[in-house]
Structure formats: structure tokens, C-alpha cells
């Protein structure tokens, strides 16, 4: 991020509007605090927020793939594009919190994530790492899991697509309608 040669117009200033384009070398924000006016992750683009990084912006729009390995996100407005994906990779608390806690595509890749607020996943929900669910997760699309979910919450399947849940520890119960 702080390499001037990576930017067409120099390192973005706090008043900048930044677009992360789809490239073969996906940018990462390391242990830096970056304050911007607005940032957009373009369709098919990838961006990674590492541990120790702090991304601050008035508006953050994700139309691509945002991998969160740690760090913090502070924004007045968070927008999920239609095909956007959030990947939690090694974090313990979700930091992409839209007002309504809705994701289009969500992947829990690794770590010890704890879900404490109700969330909705509209499209693909991929679970590759054990996590704790103490809320209600509504899965409307494709669900694939090879990990265990613990906690006091519910995973509600409401989609019409494939919903495959393969885990060692599973307790099923019918919720009242």
C-alpha cells in the first residue's frame, strides 16, 4: 500500500477515492492505518486486510473479494455488491458489519471466529473452519461445510440451492414456525 510505484497517481491521501481493480497482484493493507474518502473493490478484484491494519473511510464498497485476516474497518457506510465475497481468515470477531449484517457470499476460512449478531448469507456460505455461533445465521443459498459449529445459536437453511453440511458434531432440531 505504501509503495508509491503501486499507484497511478501516488499513494492515496485521506481525501482520495480509491478503486482496487482486478489485477494479478492483489493488494494488501499490512500494519498501516489508511484513511480515505471512499474505497471500492471492483468486481473480480481481491483485497486483503492484514492483522494490525486499520482501514478508515466514509464509504467502503465491496464488489469483489475482501479477505480479512485481522485489523479494523471503520466506515460510515459499508456496501456489499451483488457478487461480493467476504472471507474471514484467522479472525475471532467479524469486522465487516453492515447495518443489517447481510453478506452475499461468506467464507469462514480459518481461525476461531465467534458470530454474536444475527447474520444473513444470501448466496454462498462456505465453512472451512470450526467456529462459534451464538446468534442466528440465515443461509439463503448454497451452504458447504466441512467444519463444526458450536455455540447457542441457530443455522437456518432457507435456500433452494444445494445445502451440504458435513461435520462431526451436529445437533439438529426443528424450530417453531
C-alpha positions in Angstrom: 0.0 0.0 0.0 2.8 2.4 0.9 4.8 1.8 -2.2 4.4 4.9 -4.5 5.1 2.7 -7.5 1.9 0.7 -7.0 -0.3 3.7 -7.6 -1.0 5.5 -10.9 -1.3 8.9 -9.0 0.9 8.3 -6.0 -0.1 6.9 -2.5 -3.7 7.8 -1.9 -4.3 10.7 0.5 -7.1 10.9 3.1 -9.3 12.8 0.6 -8.8 10.2 -2.1 -11.4 8.0 -3.7 -9.7 4.7 -4.4 -10.7 1.8 -6.8 -9.0 -1.5 -6.3 -9.0 -3.0 -9.8 -8.8 -6.7 -10.7 -5.1 -7.4 -11.1 -2.8 -10.5 -10.9 -1.1 -8.9 -7.8 -3.9 -8.4 -5.3 -3.1 -5.5 -2.9 -2.8 -6.0 0.8 -3.1 -3.5 3.6 -0.4 -4.6 6.1 0.2 -2.9 9.5 -0.8 0.6 8.4 -3.6 2.9 9.2 -5.2 4.2 6.0 -7.9 6.9 5.9 -9.7 7.5 2.6 -12.7 9.4 1.4 -14.1 6.3 -0.4 -12.8 2.9 -1.5 -14.3 0.4 -3.9 -13.1 -3.1 -4.5 -14.1 -3.7 -8.1 -15.8 -6.8 -9.5 -13.3 -9.7 -9.7 -10.7 -7.7 -7.7 -9.2 -9.0 -4.5 -8.1 -7.0 -1.4 -6.7 -8.3 1.9 -6.8 -6.6 5.3 -4.0 -8.0 7.5 -3.6 -8.1 11.3 -2.6 -4.6 12.5 -4.1 -2.8 9.6 -6.8 -0.1 10.0 -9.0 0.9 7.1 -11.0 4.1 7.7 -13.3 5.5 5.1 -16.6 7.3 4.7 -17.8 4.6 2.3 -16.4 1.1 1.5 -18.0 -0.8 -1.4 -17.1 -4.4 -2.0 -17.9 -5.7 -5.4 -15.1 -8.3 -5.4 -13.4 -10.4 -2.7 -12.3 -8.9 0.6 -10.1 -11.2 2.8 -10.0 -10.1 6.4 -7.0 -11.6 8.3 -7.4 -9.1 11.2 -7.3 -5.4 11.6 -10.1 -3.0 11.8 -12.6 -1.4 9.4 -14.2 1.9 10.3 -16.7 3.3 7.8 -19.9 5.3 7.8 -21.3 3.1 5.0 -20.4 -0.5 4.0 -21.9 -1.8 0.8 -22.0 -5.4 -0.4 -22.1 -5.6 -4.2 -24.3 -8.3 -5.8 -21.4 -10.9 -6.2 -19.2 -9.7 -3.3 -17.4 -12.1 -1.0 -16.1 -11.6 2.5 -13.5 -14.2 3.7 -12.7 -14.4 7.4 -9.2 -15.9 7.6 -7.9 -16.2 11.1 -10.0 -13.6 12.9 -12.0 -14.0 16.1 -14.6 -11.3 15.6 -16.4 -10.2 12.4 -15.3 -6.7 11.4 -17.4 -6.3 8.2 -20.6 -5.3 9.9 -23.2 -3.8 7.7 -26.2 -2.3 9.4 -28.3 -5.3 8.6 -25.5 -7.9 9.0 -26.1 -9.2 5.5 -23.4 -10.9 3.3 -23.8 -12.1 -0.3 -21.1 -14.7 -0.2 -19.3 -15.5 3.1 -16.4 -17.9 3.7 -15.0 -18.8 7.1 -11.6 -20.0 6.1 -9.6 -20.3 9.3 -9.3 -19.1 12.9 -11.7 -19.1 15.9 -14.5 -16.8 14.7 -17.4 -16.1 17.0 -20.7 -14.9 15.5 -22.5 -12.8 18.1 -25.0 -10.9 15.9 -27.7 -12.4 13.7 -26.5 -12.5 10.1 -27.9 -13.4 6.7 -25.9 -15.0 3.8 -27.8 -14.5 0.6 -25.8 -16.7 -1.8 -22.9 -19.0 -0.9 -21.8 -19.7 2.7 -18.6 -21.8 2.9 -17.4 -23.0 6.3 -13.9 -24.4 6.2 -13.0 -23.8 9.9 -14.7 -24.5 13.1 -16.5 -21.5 14.6 -18.8 -20.5 17.4 -22.3 -19.3 16.6 -24.1 -17.5 19.4 -26.7 -15.9 17.1 -29.0 -16.8 14.2 -27.5 -17.4 10.8 -29.9 -17.5 7.9 -28.5 -19.2 4.9 -30.5 -18.5 1.8 -28.2 -20.0 -0.9 -25.6 -22.7 -1.2 -24.1 -23.9 2.0 -21.0 -26.1 2.2 -19.4 -27.0 5.5 -16.5 -29.3 6.4 -16.2 -27.9 9.9 -18.0 -27.9 13.2 -20.2 -25.2 14.6 -20.6 -24.8 18.3 -22.4 -22.3 20.5 -26.0 -21.5 21.4 -27.2 -20.1 18.0 -29.1 -21.5 15.1 -28.1 -22.1 11.5 -31.3 -21.8 9.5 -31.4 -23.2 5.9 -34.0 -21.3 3.8 -32.4 -21.6 0.3 -33.5 -23.7 -2.6 -29.9 -24.4 -3.7 -27.5 -27.2 -2.5 -27.0 -27.1 1.2 -24.3 -29.6 2.2 -23.4 -29.7 5.9 -20.7 -32.3 6.7 -19.5 -32.0 10.3 -18.5 -34.3 13.1 -20.6 -32.6 15.8 -24.1 -31.8 14.8 -27.4 -31.5 16.6 -30.5 -30.9 14.6 -33.7 -29.6 15.9 -36.9 -28.2 14.4 -37.6 -24.5 15.1 -41.1 -23.5 15.8 -42.8 -22.0 12.7 
